C-alpha cells in the first residue's frame, strides 16, 4: 500500500531542472549568439533548443519530462558528454530532447508556440555538470502509428561557442523495428545512440555517452 507514495516522493526528487516543467509559453530568455561557429549542417527544428523558458545558466544536469507520471514504461537515461577527444568531460553543454507520447504522436495541449507546435509538450532541457554528466527521466516513447519507424528520442546539442546541431537519435536495442543498419551505423553523429536498458523496480535505466563533434558536419578538427 505504500508503493504509490514512495513513487510520488521519488518522482518529486527527479524534477531538479524545472525547465520542462514550466508551462510558460515560448520565451526569448535564450537566444542564439551570432558569433557562434556554425557547425552541423542543416538542422530543421534545432532552434527549439532556445525555447526553454529558463535561462540556460540556471539549468542543471537533471530534468523530468512532462508526462512522466502518466501510464507507460518509465525510463532514466543518463551519461557523460565528452569533449572531441572522447576522454575529457564537457561541462556546460545544453542537451534538448523531445519525443512522441504513448500513442506515437507529438502530443500538444493547444497552447504551444514556436517549435512546440510540432515537437509537442514532451520535451526537456539539461545542462551538463562539471563532470559532463546529464540525466533525464521520461516515458519510453511509442513508434509512429502504422509505421515501421523504431521508437526514438530526438536530441539537439548546444555547446559553448558553437551553433546548435543534431546528433543521432536515442533508439532502443530491444525494439523489433530497429533495423540491422540502424543498429550498426558506421559513423554515428555524437556516438552510438542505441540504448540497452536494465530494469530496477518500476524504472528502466539506460546509459548513452556522447562525444562532441563526432562525425558532425563542419566541426573543426582538433
Secondary structure, 3 states (H helix, E strand, C coil): CCHHHHHHHHHHHHCCCCCCCCCCCCCCCCCCCCCCECCCCCCCCHHHHHHCCCCHHHCCCEEECCCCCCCCCEEEEEEEEECCCCCCECCCCEEEEEECCCCCCCCCCCCCCCCHHHHCCCEEEEECCCCCEEEEEEECCCCCCCCCCCCEEEEEEECCCECCEECCCEEECCCCCCCHHHHCCCCCCCCCCEECCEEECCEEEEECCEECCCCCCCCCCC
